[in-house]
Amino acid sequence: MKQVSLFFALCFLTIIGVAQPHVVDVERFKFENQLPLDSSILSPKEFLGYELGENFTVYADIAAYHKALADASPRVLYQEYGKTYEGRTLINLVISSEENIENIEAIRENHLDMLKNPEAASSVVENGPVFTSFSYNIHGNEASSSEAAMQVAYRMAAATDEGTTDILSKSVIIMYICINPDGRDRYVYWYKSMKRIGRAGYEPQDLEHYEGWPGGRTNHYWFDLNRDWIWGVHPESRGHTGTYQKWMPQVHVDYHEQGYNSNYFTMPGTTPRNKLLPDSYEPWSKVFGDANVAEFDKHQINYFTRDRFDFFYPGYGSSYPSVMGAIGMLTEQGGHAAGGRIVETEDGYNLTLRQRIFDHYKTSIATIKASAENRKALLQYSVDAWNPSKQKVNTKSYLFADDEIYSKDVVNMLLRNGVEVYQVDQNFQATAKDYRSGNTGKYNFKKGTFIVPMNQPRALFISSIMERNMAIEDSVMYDMATWSAPIAYNLEAYSTTANVSVSKTQITGPIMHQATLANPNAQYAFVVDWNQRMAPRALSMLWAKGYNVRSAFESFGLGDRDFPPGSLIILRGRNLEKANDIVADMGSIATETGVEIIGFESGRVERGMDLASTRNRPIKQPKIALLVDPPFSSYTAGQIYFLFDWDTRLPIERIRISTLEQTSLPKQGFRFGGVDLNDYDVLILPGGGGNLKAIFKENQIKQIKDWVAHGGTLVATESAASFFTQSGSKMTNVKMREAPKDSSDAVKYLSYSMQEDYYGKKRIPGTALRAKVDITNPLGFGIKKDLYTLKFGNTALEPAAGFETVGYYEKDPSKMLVAGYASVDNLKHLAGGTFAGVKNMGQGKVVFLVDNTQYRMFWLGPTRMMINAVMQLPGY
């Protein structure tokens, strides 16, 4: 009986074994065969206690392994280059031969000397090592690459074969182990809590393959760090690009994942391309792609090239290195957040985490080998790419004024990227092209104007982000169509093809906004010019300290100084309880925010309304709710959250949309679901919303309408703005501008193969349009009347009586397009349409912001509209 029981038990276990998918197939995905290894150096398996691919590794353990590797191997340097918002240490490794590591600073300095003196670079090209770098796991839920990084680092540290020794003598390898630790751990801890333990959940529909909102892709503030390499909005980006500038590699690969039904993407990519890159960039990308392909063919790994991924936008981890003089490249492994440890693909294949790690490992090693094999030619490529005389543009300099609201942001961004920036020491005149009009003529420039000459090593980078418009070979693109920094920051900027001979001084460090408290003992009032960059943060601090603040309804002036609408007025007579503190408080606010605060001895002004005029409106700190969760975009929500929480430092509450759907609480007054609207003054709906009718039922719309009528301010952005129009929720009579339907025979008989291209030309893929702003409206305070707005899609509102049009597209379609791509039909459709407006309803307002006003926090020109909607407008 016992023998029979044992027989059935063995059969049962066999059945379980057959049915159980292999989470870790070590034999098929063995990293190296018969490679001699230094036994004193622990492998990832020995250190972690499990095979790579068996589990996801938390970031602390990944960092600890690399620290242990550096402690054990003289080939490895462990470096820390910053911290995330959540306090995780950002690390990178430098790996080379023991001799190179001993002399690494001298090697690095000699390498960088090639930037400054390309004519004297021949010695480094002949004898120096090639610098190859990798960025892993910039999207937190594309988690396989940081696992692969451990095996790559181990291989290069521990292998003792002659081939590895030769590679290390010719190479300096820089590995950014995990660019986004906060996002990675958000994903990994979620996955560990959801995974099936008894039997691997390979079924795609299982919970462990459905990550919750906002997901681990983004950083703490829900930003996509792979769009932030240039702008450096976040500490992760400033850290790794700052370190990148210290090494300036010849080859860089950025590691990613895509949907699990997709095969591995490797170079080369597709159109559009940055046409400013050296002509040899594409052939070089094929060299590395072919090295990867050879490995994949050997191991029967599925892959594709020349499809889907372009490298037009220069802010990716694959394109930023390219405009910095390297061969920047992308890899995309199938898997992503839904991949888990194992998932069944649409063709019945079980894709494992182990394979994803293996694939990334193989491309990393193939890249290191190909770099070493082509050492001299790659070094020469960078020398040529850093040579300003070999650039493809005729521009000699870019110029912009120092008195712009965001000009210092641009200067500091350029400095972080190693660009030389100067200020001129005198007034001068030059022939230049005006970015605003596109016209070339003679213009006068004041002393203090910033000038960025092209005669410097990073000329390729400068032209790629400072040119007014880039040549586009294909309207179907992966990201946006323009990113010109002077346009994004709404600067009065110019470019010139002539040599500018003027005395100038180089800026050697970050420039700050000048903090000033003028006339601190003034007896009547203090005033803050609202056009200052940090004025909104100053207002937040004033509110936090309990001050009563007024907003100037219109401009006013005294002597030779004029103050714009929206300027902040702090009347001493309305803050008597602060009499003993006000001078110290004004001083600390000026110092901490970098604003100028001016004391007034009298309330009487020479131009405009007196300071205590009743038309200058009291503005009080609002209580703000930002709706989050699906269907809203975590990107847009994160940008708004960042704008107020970090940049402006104004408290903002993130309210889950699920609280609106609760029905257990009585719906009375202005309460819907679990939220009492009476608790809030401002309600923000970010973009990305799908079918909001499924969330906001008729009764809830009525309650929101009542809340607005009783004084609430509703701010609807991007697609959410459409919902509150007449054709959406019918809550207002604001009308959407109807786009003309294409009913031509061309579209009726459009072939399947032509559809992507045809409809791609119908899209507006992130394009700069010329726009006008009513700067007398509180929504337009602090903005120039001429604005560049960033447009995705062709949505616009119809101007009408009773609807305050604050921002509208240029009325002449022939003058509307500034940079990027938009079809003639779309330009005609949008011309004169409203993208920012206010609808008054009772005592409250609905604010419509059709375009993203703080896109990725680098397109800052329109940002004041969101700030005004929350901080100024409720007081009017």
MOUR-V710890 format. One line per field, one symbol per residue. phi: phi as a letter, one per 30 degrees, with the letter a starting at -180 (. if undefined). A space follows every 50 residues. Layout:
# MOUR-V710890
phi->???
This chain:
# MOUR-V710890
phi->.dddddeddddddddddddddddbcdddcddbchcdbdddcddeddddja dejdbdcddedddddddddddcbddbccbcblbdeciddcbbccbadedd ddcdddddddddddddbddcdeddddbdddcbbbccidceccdddddded ddddeddcdcddddededdcbccccddadbdddddedddddedcddcdbe dddeddedcbddddicecdecicdddcceddhdcdddddddddeddchdd bbbccbbbeddcddcbddcbddcddddeddededddedddddedddddch cdaabhaiccbdddcddcceeddcjcddbbbbcdlidddhdaadddcicc dcdedddedddddddddddddddcedddddededdddddcdcccdcacba ddcddcddededddddciddbbcdcadabadacdddcidcadbcbdejed bcdddadceddeddccddacdccadcbdbccaaeeeddchddbbbbccdc cadbbddcaeccdddbcchdcedcabbbddddeceddddededddiddbc cddbdbbbiccccdejedbcdddcbddcedcdddddddddddciccccdc dbddcdbiddecedddcdbcddccccdbiecdddddddddededdcdcic ebcccdddddcdbdcdcbiccbhcccdddbcbbccddiddddddccdedd dddddddddcjdccccchdddddccddcdidbcdcddddddccddeddcd dedcdedddddddccibdcdbcbddddedceicddcbcccccibdaccda dibddcbbdedcedcddcajbaddddddddeiddcbabcdbiccbcccbd cdcbehhcdcedeeddddeccceedc
